[in-house]
Amino acid sequence: MLSRAANAIYWMTRYIERAENVARFIDVNLNVALDVPESNGMWDSIVATTGDEASFRERHGTAAKSAAIHFLAAEPTNPNAIVSCLYHARENARSVREIISSEMWLQVNTAYLAVQEAIASGQLESQPHEFFARVKLDSHLFDGLMEATMSHGEPWHFGRLGRLLERADKTARMLDVKYYALLPRPSDLGAAFDDLQWSAVLRSASALEMYRKRRHRITAADVADFLVFDRDFPRSIGFCLNRAEESLKCITGSAPGTFSNVAEKRLGRLRSHVEYLDIQDVFTMGLHEFLQETQTDLNYVGDGIHETFFAMRPLAPEPGGVPQ
């Protein structure tokens, strides 16, 4: 398929996944604020999760609740705001309407218009939980429509690849930020406050119910183990990397255990690195260091995908020196 179309589908799903993750992070923070004394530090961590601290402080200074929510949900000049992500997802979808299904186009268009209307009507301020619930539901509906109404060929795999890499990145960012932000005092370890905060980490990844079905106690090590290594949970880093590599192999046609381009090499190396570690190895090297390294490697994978499939290349010159 054309690199332009592949790029549009890849980023369409990344933007939709990004919007859903931001909505979930904010909604969980709003719920936590009902049970613990609210502080600006709670909102600092959410802004940090999206990687927009410098931009936020330049515009708003301290991360107060109202400013943080508006910046992350409704500020059009913030490229990672929900409204911006859905706008870019819609524009990418518009450019490949002949490839995606009409149901997918209708869903992403409806989601963007609904967010615009909700912001204009003041629902973001008056009914924030309903606003973020709608964003999450719209993302899930889009994923379901993509699964059920689009042929599972090369375009579908580009969409799946984008969604999974974005999901792995956001799980790593969220866990990295929250691990240090949610436990202000060692005395909180094992206390009810500690359980509440680590439950919030799991809810930020829509993982609390599945975690409870697999494990009984909530501890920092078990939460990190589940969100990094669980082979069956669809938002764990390991699960996302495995499925992303499957889609990349389907796109390139490379046999398992081989690679034919820089994207496959980088993703395969990262996937195998994570697969052959356990939580004790991670805590030995440092959870923060491991997650920072994982985020950096995910960026390298993204760069490799761009270089391999999307980047413009100069035409090879003919023997006489004139480009073909």
C-alpha positions as CSV (number, residue, x, y, z in Angstrom):
1,M,0.0,0.0,0.0
2,L,1.0,3.6,-0.4
3,S,3.2,4.9,2.4
4,R,0.9,8.0,2.7
5,A,-2.1,5.8,3.4
6,A,-0.1,3.5,5.8
7,N,1.1,6.6,7.7
8,A,-2.4,8.0,8.0
9,I,-3.9,4.7,9.4
10,Y,-1.0,4.2,11.8
11,W,-1.4,7.7,13.3
12,M,-5.2,7.6,13.2
13,T,-5.1,4.7,15.7
14,R,-2.3,6.2,17.7
15,Y,-4.2,9.4,18.2
16,I,-7.4,7.7,19.2
17,E,-5.6,5.5,21.7
18,R,-3.8,8.6,23.1
19,A,-7.1,10.4,23.6
20,E,-8.6,7.5,25.5
21,N,-5.5,7.1,27.7
22,V,-5.6,10.8,28.6
23,A,-9.3,10.6,29.4
24,R,-8.8,7.6,31.6
25,F,-5.9,9.2,33.5
26,I,-7.9,12.3,34.3
27,D,-11.0,10.4,35.3
28,V,-9.1,8.2,37.7
29,N,-7.5,11.3,39.2
30,L,-10.9,12.9,39.7
31,N,-12.1,9.8,41.5
32,V,-9.0,9.6,43.7
33,A,-9.5,13.2,44.7
34,L,-12.8,12.2,46.3
35,D,-11.0,10.0,48.8
36,V,-7.8,11.8,49.6
37,P,-6.8,15.4,50.2
38,E,-6.4,17.0,46.8
39,S,-3.1,18.7,45.9
40,N,-1.6,20.2,42.8
41,G,0.9,17.4,42.9
42,M,-1.9,15.0,41.8
43,W,-2.3,17.0,38.7
44,D,1.4,17.5,38.1
45,S,1.7,13.7,37.7
46,I,-1.0,13.6,35.0
47,V,0.7,16.4,33.0
48,A,4.0,14.5,33.4
49,T,2.4,11.3,32.1
50,T,1.7,13.0,28.8
51,G,5.2,14.5,28.6
52,D,3.9,18.1,28.4
53,E,5.3,19.5,31.7
54,A,7.4,22.3,30.1
55,S,4.6,23.4,27.7
56,F,2.0,23.4,30.6
57,R,4.2,25.4,33.0
58,E,5.0,28.0,30.3
59,R,1.3,28.6,29.8
60,H,-0.2,28.0,33.2
61,G,2.4,27.8,35.9
62,T,1.2,25.6,38.8
63,A,-0.7,22.5,37.8
64,A,-4.0,23.4,39.5
65,K,-7.0,21.0,38.8
66,S,-9.0,23.2,36.5
67,A,-6.0,24.4,34.4
68,A,-4.7,20.8,34.1
69,I,-8.0,19.4,33.0
70,H,-8.5,22.1,30.4
71,F,-5.0,21.8,29.1
72,L,-5.2,18.0,28.7
73,A,-8.7,17.9,27.4
74,A,-9.7,21.0,25.6
75,E,-6.7,23.2,24.8
76,P,-6.4,23.2,21.0
77,T,-2.8,24.5,21.1
78,N,-1.8,21.4,23.1
79,P,-1.1,18.6,20.5
80,N,-1.7,15.9,23.1
81,A,-5.0,17.3,24.3
82,I,-8.0,15.1,23.8
83,V,-9.6,17.5,21.3
84,S,-6.4,17.8,19.3
85,C,-5.9,14.0,19.2
86,L,-9.4,13.4,17.9
87,Y,-9.0,16.2,15.4
88,H,-5.8,14.7,14.0
89,A,-7.4,11.2,14.1
90,R,-10.3,12.5,12.1
91,E,-8.1,14.2,9.5
92,N,-6.1,11.1,9.0
93,A,-9.2,9.0,8.7
94,R,-10.6,11.5,6.2
95,S,-7.5,11.0,4.0
96,V,-8.0,7.2,3.9
97,R,-11.8,6.9,3.7
98,E,-11.4,4.7,0.6
99,I,-9.4,2.2,2.8
100,I,-11.2,2.1,6.1
101,S,-14.8,1.2,6.6
102,S,-17.6,3.8,6.5
103,E,-18.5,2.8,10.0
104,M,-15.0,3.6,11.2
105,W,-15.1,7.0,9.5
106,L,-18.6,7.7,11.0
107,Q,-17.4,6.8,14.5
108,V,-14.2,9.0,14.5
109,N,-16.1,11.9,13.1
110,T,-18.9,11.5,15.6
111,A,-16.4,11.3,18.5
112,Y,-14.7,14.5,17.5
113,L,-17.9,16.4,17.0
114,A,-19.2,15.2,20.4
115,V,-16.1,16.4,22.2
116,Q,-16.3,19.8,20.5
117,E,-20.0,20.1,21.5
118,A,-19.3,19.0,25.0
119,I,-16.5,21.6,25.5
120,A,-18.6,24.4,24.0
121,S,-21.6,23.5,26.2
122,G,-19.6,23.5,29.4
123,Q,-20.0,19.8,30.0
124,L,-16.3,19.4,30.7
125,E,-16.6,21.6,33.7
126,S,-20.1,20.6,34.9
127,Q,-20.1,16.9,34.2
128,P,-16.4,15.8,33.7
129,H,-17.0,12.1,34.5
130,E,-19.6,11.9,31.7
131,F,-17.3,13.7,29.3
132,F,-14.4,11.4,29.9
133,A,-16.6,8.3,29.9
134,R,-17.9,9.3,26.4
135,V,-14.3,9.7,25.1
136,K,-13.4,6.2,26.4
137,L,-16.5,4.6,25.0
138,D,-16.0,6.2,21.6
139,S,-12.4,4.9,21.5
140,H,-13.6,1.4,22.4
141,L,-16.3,1.6,19.8
142,F,-13.8,2.6,17.2
143,D,-11.5,-0.3,18.1
144,G,-14.5,-2.7,17.9
145,L,-15.5,-1.4,14.5
146,M,-12.0,-1.6,13.2
147,E,-11.9,-5.3,14.3
148,A,-15.3,-6.2,12.9
149,T,-15.7,-4.1,9.7
150,M,-12.2,-3.8,8.3
151,S,-10.4,-6.6,6.4
152,H,-7.4,-7.9,8.5
153,G,-4.8,-7.2,5.8
154,E,-1.9,-4.8,5.6
155,P,-3.9,-1.6,6.4
156,W,-5.5,-3.2,9.5
157,H,-2.0,-4.3,10.7
158,F,-0.7,-0.8,10.4
159,G,-3.6,0.4,12.5
160,R,-3.1,-2.3,15.1
161,L,0.6,-1.6,15.2
162,G,0.0,2.1,15.9
163,R,-2.5,1.4,18.7
164,L,-0.4,-1.1,20.5
165,L,2.8,1.0,20.4
166,E,0.9,4.0,21.8
167,R,-0.7,1.8,24.5
168,A,2.7,0.3,25.6
169,D,4.2,3.8,25.7
170,K,1.4,5.2,27.8
171,T,1.4,2.3,30.2
172,A,5.2,2.7,30.7
173,R,4.8,6.5,31.2
174,M,1.9,6.2,33.6
175,L,3.7,3.5,35.8
176,D,7.0,5.5,35.8
177,V,5.3,8.7,37.0
178,K,2.9,7.1,39.4
179,Y,5.5,4.9,41.1
180,Y,7.3,7.9,42.5
181,A,4.4,10.4,42.7
182,L,1.8,8.3,44.6
183,L,3.8,7.3,47.7
184,P,4.9,10.5,49.4
185,R,6.0,8.8,52.7
186,P,7.5,5.4,53.4
187,S,5.0,5.1,56.3
188,D,2.2,4.8,53.8
189,L,3.5,1.4,52.7
190,G,0.9,-1.3,53.4
191,A,-1.6,1.3,54.7
192,A,-5.1,1.9,53.4
193,F,-3.8,5.0,51.6
194,D,-1.2,2.8,49.9
195,D,-3.9,0.4,48.7
196,L,-6.0,3.2,47.4
197,Q,-3.2,4.8,45.4
198,W,-2.0,1.5,43.8
199,S,-5.6,0.7,43.0
200,A,-5.6,4.1,41.2
201,V,-2.5,3.0,39.2
202,L,-4.4,-0.1,38.1
203,R,-7.5,1.8,37.2
204,S,-5.4,4.2,35.1
205,A,-4.7,1.1,32.9
206,S,-8.2,-0.3,33.2
207,A,-6.5,-3.2,35.0
208,L,-8.0,-3.3,38.5
209,E,-10.6,-6.0,37.9
210,M,-8.3,-8.3,35.9
211,Y,-5.5,-7.8,38.5
212,R,-8.0,-8.8,41.3
213,K,-8.9,-12.0,39.4
214,R,-5.2,-13.0,39.2
215,R,-3.8,-11.7,42.5
216,H,-5.2,-11.0,45.9
217,R,-3.0,-8.3,47.6
218,I,-2.1,-5.0,46.0
219,T,1.6,-4.4,46.3
220,A,4.0,-2.1,44.3
221,A,6.0,-5.1,43.0
222,D,2.9,-7.1,41.9
223,V,1.3,-4.1,40.2
224,A,4.5,-3.4,38.3
225,D,4.8,-7.1,37.4
226,F,1.3,-7.2,36.1
227,L,1.5,-4.0,34.0
228,V,4.9,-4.9,32.5
229,F,4.9,-8.6,32.1
230,D,1.4,-10.1,32.1
231,R,1.1,-12.2,28.9
232,D,-2.7,-12.0,28.7
233,F,-3.7,-8.5,29.8
234,P,-4.1,-6.3,26.7
235,R,-2.6,-3.2,28.3
236,S,0.6,-4.7,29.7
237,I,3.8,-3.6,28.0
238,G,4.8,-7.2,27.2
239,F,1.4,-8.1,25.6
240,C,1.5,-4.9,23.5
241,L,5.0,-5.6,22.2
242,N,4.3,-9.2,21.3
243,R,1.1,-8.3,19.4
244,A,2.8,-5.3,17.7
245,E,5.6,-7.6,16.5
246,E,3.0,-10.0,15.1
247,S,1.5,-7.2,13.0
248,L,4.9,-5.9,11.9
249,K,5.8,-9.4,10.7
250,C,2.5,-9.7,8.8
251,I,3.3,-6.4,7.1
252,T,6.8,-7.3,6.0
253,G,6.3,-11.0,5.5
254,S,9.5,-11.8,7.5
255,A,9.7,-15.2,9.2
256,P,9.7,-15.4,13.0
257,G,13.2,-14.8,14.4
258,T,14.3,-12.9,11.4
259,F,14.3,-9.2,10.4
260,S,14.5,-7.4,7.1
261,N,14.5,-3.7,8.2
262,V,15.4,-1.4,11.1
263,A,11.8,-1.4,12.5
264,E,11.7,-5.2,12.9
265,K,15.2,-5.2,14.4
266,R,14.4,-2.6,17.0
267,L,11.0,-3.9,17.9
268,G,12.3,-7.5,18.1
269,R,15.2,-6.5,20.3
270,L,12.9,-4.6,22.7
271,R,10.3,-7.4,22.8
272,S,12.9,-10.0,23.6
273,H,14.6,-7.8,26.2
274,V,11.3,-7.4,28.1
275,E,10.3,-11.1,27.6
276,Y,13.5,-12.4,29.2
277,L,13.3,-10.3,32.3
278,D,11.3,-10.7,35.4
279,I,10.2,-8.2,38.1
280,Q,13.2,-9.0,40.3
281,D,15.5,-8.1,37.4
282,V,13.6,-4.9,36.9
283,F,13.8,-3.8,40.5
284,T,17.5,-4.7,40.6
285,M,18.2,-2.3,37.8
286,G,15.6,0.1,39.1
287,L,12.0,0.4,37.9
288,H,12.4,4.0,36.9
289,E,15.5,3.2,34.8
290,F,13.8,0.3,33.2
291,L,10.7,2.2,32.2
292,Q,12.8,5.2,31.0
293,E,14.8,2.8,28.8
294,T,11.6,1.2,27.5
295,Q,10.1,4.6,26.6
296,T,13.3,5.5,24.8
297,D,13.3,2.2,22.9
298,L,9.7,2.6,22.0
299,N,10.6,6.0,20.5
300,Y,13.4,4.3,18.5
301,V,10.9,1.7,17.3
302,G,8.6,4.5,16.1
303,D,11.5,6.2,14.3
304,G,12.3,2.9,12.7
305,I,8.8,2.4,11.5
306,H,8.9,5.9,10.0
307,E,12.2,5.3,8.3
308,T,11.1,2.0,6.9
309,F,7.6,2.7,5.7
310,F,6.7,6.4,5.7
311,A,9.8,8.5,5.0
312,M,10.3,10.1,1.6
313,R,13.4,8.8,-0.2
314,P,15.2,10.5,-3.1
315,L,14.9,8.8,-6.4
316,A,17.9,6.8,-7.5
317,P,19.8,8.5,-10.4
318,E,20.0,6.9,-13.7
319,P,23.5,5.9,-15.1
320,G,23.7,9.3,-16.8
321,G,23.2,11.2,-13.5
322,V,19.6,12.2,-14.1
323,P,17.1,11.1,-11.5
324,Q,14.6,8.5,-12.7
